[in-house]
Amino acid sequence: MSSSTHPIAGKVAIVTGAAGGLGRAIALNYAAHGATVVACDVNESGLTQLATELNTHGDKHLCVPCNVADSHGVAALFDHVCHVFGTVHILVNNAALVPSRPEDDVRRNRHYTYITTPQPRQSLRFTSQMSDGEWLRWWDVNVHGVFYCTREALKRMEPQREGKIINVASIAGISSMSAHSPHYSATKGAVIAFTKAVAAEVAGANVFVNAMAPGGVQTPDFDALLARMGEEKCNQFWQVIPAGRLGTMQEYADTALFLAGPHYLVGQVISPNGGAVI
Ligand SMILES: NC(=O)c1ccc[n+]([C@@H]2O[C@H](COP(=O)([O-])OP(=O)(O)OC[C@H]3O[C@@H](n4cnc5c(N)ncnc54)[C@H](O)[C@@H]3O)[C@@H](O)[C@H]2O)c1
């Protein structure tokens, strides 16, 4: 199917957290298939770079700095988009804090070693060491941000009786694969529960809400993490993923493209994960 005939051609799509990683891949894939893309992120230099890349698919796209955890900022973003393009048809709630800092690596390494090598059973003590501030910070972005963006999108989608919302969750929300990051796992589980509830609420207005729950995504950050883990731990890690590799960004971006097009899915969790969770 050529880009001009793809069902999302001419649709207005907001992608949050689009300055890098998976969000960037989704934004570029949508633009390549003819959508008008609004990319938002807190990373302004990443947005500047993305704007150049989006321009290769026409000059109609927008890159707008926005913190999804700020409800007023999110409302202003949607007002601006509707002022410029008239409405919004597709929302991808992709922005999130992800466990990719050095302290996250330490916990992840302990967890992966624990699940891939025989050793005395004990508590890994991740939750008992978690501060209130750390817990809440992740909920502000990963859960409250999804709510703020969804609320603003629905104000436009419900009256026009057309919309697709794709919430980027994680296998962390449906399994113990991210036991090293209980705060992150909890937020992604909340995104899935919210997806199901709001999907049932709004499907009658022809607004279809679904979630994508990726396994490992081969982003530059994940590549760097694997390099830091070293060959032995990487080999252990591949043993818990039957496909023996991470999913490429294009594979995930294509799932997001499918969910933005015509389908009969309501409140479903699509989990490309190489068999890590079956
Ligand atoms: N990388 C993986 O292996 C993996 C696995 C499962 C799920 N996911 C999910 O995929 C999505 C993208 O993850 P990624 O790996 O590309 O990570 P990433 O860190 O590269 O991308 C996240 C983006 O969100 C932005 N962001 C963070 N806080 C924000 C805020 N308050 N407002 C606006 N933007 C903000 C960041 O600047 C960044 O550009 C996330 O929802 C993540 O939970 C990723």
The ligand as a Tripos MOL2 file, in Angstrom:
@<TRIPOS>MOLECULE
LIG
   44    48     1     0     0
SMALL
NO_CHARGES

@<TRIPOS>ATOM
      1 N1         12.7820    0.3510   25.3030 N.am      1 LIG1
      2 C1         12.1350   -0.7480   25.7010 C.2       1 LIG1
      3 O1         12.6970   -1.8450   25.7380 O.2       1 LIG1
      4 C2         10.6810   -0.6550   26.0940 C.ar      1 LIG1
      5 C3         10.0360   -1.8370   26.4800 C.ar      1 LIG1
      6 C4          8.6890   -1.7940   26.8260 C.ar      1 LIG1
      7 C5          8.0190   -0.5940   26.7720 C.ar      1 LIG1
      8 N2          8.6600    0.5420   26.4010 N.ar      1 LIG1
      9 C6          7.8850    1.7760   26.3700 C.3       1 LIG1
     10 O2          8.0810    2.4090   25.1230 O.3       1 LIG1
     11 C7          7.9450    3.8230   25.3040 C.3       1 LIG1
     12 C8          9.1780    4.4960   24.7180 C.3       1 LIG1
     13 O3         10.3200    4.0450   25.4240 O.3       1 LIG1
     14 P1         11.8060    4.1920   24.8370 P.3       1 LIG1
     15 O4         12.5040    2.9420   25.1230 O.co2     1 LIG1
     16 O5         11.7530    4.7060   23.4580 O.co2     1 LIG1
     17 O6         12.4040    5.2520   25.8640 O.3       1 LIG1
     18 P2         13.0130    6.6980   25.6100 P.3       1 LIG1
     19 O7         13.5090    7.1740   26.9260 O.co2     1 LIG1
     20 O8         13.9650    6.6600   24.4590 O.co2     1 LIG1
     21 O9         11.7350    7.5230   25.1730 O.3       1 LIG1
     22 C9         10.8670    8.1190   26.0720 C.3       1 LIG1
     23 C10        10.6550    9.5430   25.6320 C.3       1 LIG1
     24 O10         9.7260   10.1630   26.5300 O.3       1 LIG1
     25 C11        10.2040   11.4540   26.7980 C.3       1 LIG1
     26 N3          9.6560   11.9300   28.0540 N.ar      1 LIG1
     27 C12        10.0230   11.5620   29.2930 C.ar      1 LIG1
     28 N4          9.3170   12.2630   30.1980 N.ar      1 LIG1
     29 C13         8.4870   13.0660   29.5050 C.ar      1 LIG1
     30 C14         7.5090   14.0180   29.8780 C.ar      1 LIG1
     31 N5          7.2620   14.2880   31.1640 N.pl3     1 LIG1
     32 N6          6.8240   14.6690   28.9100 N.ar      1 LIG1
     33 C15         7.0930   14.4150   27.5920 C.ar      1 LIG1
     34 N7          8.0190   13.5370   27.1840 N.ar      1 LIG1
     35 C16         8.7010   12.8700   28.1360 C.ar      1 LIG1
     36 C17        11.7180   11.3150   26.8340 C.3       1 LIG1
     37 O11        12.3650   12.5750   26.6680 O.3       1 LIG1
     38 C18        11.9610   10.3640   25.6960 C.3       1 LIG1
     39 O12        12.1650   11.0400   24.4730 O.3       1 LIG1
     40 C19         7.7650    4.0590   26.7990 C.3       1 LIG1
     41 O13         6.3890    4.1950   27.0810 O.3       1 LIG1
     42 C20         8.3100    2.7840   27.4060 C.3       1 LIG1
     43 O14         7.7600    2.5280   28.6750 O.3       1 LIG1
     44 C21         9.9890    0.5430   26.0530 C.ar      1 LIG1
@<TRIPOS>BOND
     1     1     2 1
     2     2     3 2
     3     2     4 1
     4     4     5 ar
     5     4    44 ar
     6     5     6 ar
     7     6     7 ar
     8     7     8 ar
     9     8     9 1
    10     8    44 ar
    11     9    10 1
    12     9    42 1
    13    10    11 1
    14    11    12 1
    15    11    40 1
    16    12    13 1
    17    13    14 1
    18    14    15 2
    19    14    16 1
    20    14    17 1
    21    17    18 1
    22    18    19 2
    23    18    20 1
    24    18    21 1
    25    21    22 1
    26    22    23 1
    27    23    24 1
    28    23    38 1
    29    24    25 1
    30    25    26 1
    31    25    36 1
    32    26    27 ar
    33    26    35 ar
    34    27    28 ar
    35    28    29 ar
    36    29    30 ar
    37    29    35 ar
    38    30    31 1
    39    30    32 ar
    40    32    33 ar
    41    33    34 ar
    42    34    35 ar
    43    36    37 1
    44    36    38 1
    45    38    39 1
    46    40    41 1
    47    40    42 1
    48    42    43 1
@<TRIPOS>SUBSTRUCTURE
     1 LIG1         1 GROUP 0 **** ****
